[in-house]
Amino acid sequence: MATNTISARLDETTRGKLELLAQATKRSKSFLVTEAIQEYIKTQEWQIAAIKKGLEAAEQGDFATDDEVREFFHSRGIDEA
């Protein structure tokens, strides 16, 4: 896979932690940054897809009933105050 170079500014604390992590894992800083960005993008893509799905359901009027909401919270040990 072809790669491109980008640059980013890190504060000293983050840079130091990255350096220590690279040493501890015997990985390059570049590898760790690439891995972190890939995971961040994957999470953001999932969240955006879930939000879009929720908005589509809402636009179609697909909402939980009051009883469904109460049951959801009750099943997690959270009862009405």
Secondary structure in CASP SS format (residue, H / E / C, confidence):
PFRMAT SS
TARGET T0000
AUTHOR 0000-0000-0000
METHOD secondary structure of the structure
MODEL  1
M C 1.00
A C 1.00
T C 1.00
N C 1.00
T C 1.00
I C 1.00
S C 1.00
A C 1.00
R C 1.00
L C 1.00
D C 1.00
E H 1.00
T H 1.00
T H 1.00
R H 1.00
G H 1.00
K H 1.00
L H 1.00
E H 1.00
L H 1.00
L H 1.00
A H 1.00
Q H 1.00
A H 1.00
T H 1.00
K C 1.00
R C 1.00
S C 1.00
K H 1.00
S H 1.00
F H 1.00
L H 1.00
V H 1.00
T H 1.00
E H 1.00
A H 1.00
I H 1.00
Q H 1.00
E H 1.00
Y H 1.00
I H 1.00
K H 1.00
T H 1.00
Q H 1.00
E H 1.00
W H 1.00
Q H 1.00
I H 1.00
A H 1.00
A H 1.00
I H 1.00
K H 1.00
K H 1.00
G H 1.00
L H 1.00
E H 1.00
A H 1.00
A H 1.00
E H 1.00
Q C 1.00
G C 1.00
D C 1.00
F C 1.00
A C 1.00
T C 1.00
D H 1.00
D H 1.00
E H 1.00
V H 1.00
R H 1.00
E H 1.00
F H 1.00
F H 1.00
H H 1.00
S C 1.00
R C 1.00
G C 1.00
I C 1.00
D C 1.00
E C 1.00
A C 1.00
END
